[in-house]
């Protein structure tokens, strides 16, 4: 988890490795697209580590992952549709991907239900 955190938890917020490319050893991770599934699954991993290790750092990192959905991300934009409660499909170079696919909604729903 420490390696993952060193890549994704910078500048005070969660920034997943982008889905437009790979993160190869010795190279820079892809910047975009950032997807809800990454925030959800990383949050769940940190919560699992917290349950085992009882180290507040892991709980704090889980919170940072959840906050990605609500606007504490690389674009400072909430991915939650205030009208419907649905989750947008992610962040790209220009802002929000306004599609609202089932994977995104499920990821947000899981994260919301499991949050700290």
C-alpha positions, 0 to 999 in steps of 0.5 A: 500500500505504501508504494501505491500511496506514493504514486496516487496520494500526492498534493493532498488528494487521490489521483489514480493512474490514468487509464489512457496508457500504462505505468511502466517502471521508470516512466511517468504514470498516465495522467488521465482518464481518472475513473471512479472504480480506481477511487473505490477499489483503492479506498476499500484496500485502505480500509482493509489495511486499516482494519488489520493494522489499526494505523490511522494513516490507512483510514486517512488515505481511505478518506482521501480516496472517497473525497476524490468523488466529491471534488478533492481531485486533480480538477477540483470537480465533484463527480456526483450529479447533484440532481440524480445522485449518479456518478459521472464516468471520470475525469479527463484532460478537459474536465468531467466525462459526463456519461453516467455508466453503471460501473461508475454508479456501482463504484460510488455506491460501494464507496459511499456505503463503506466509507469510514 
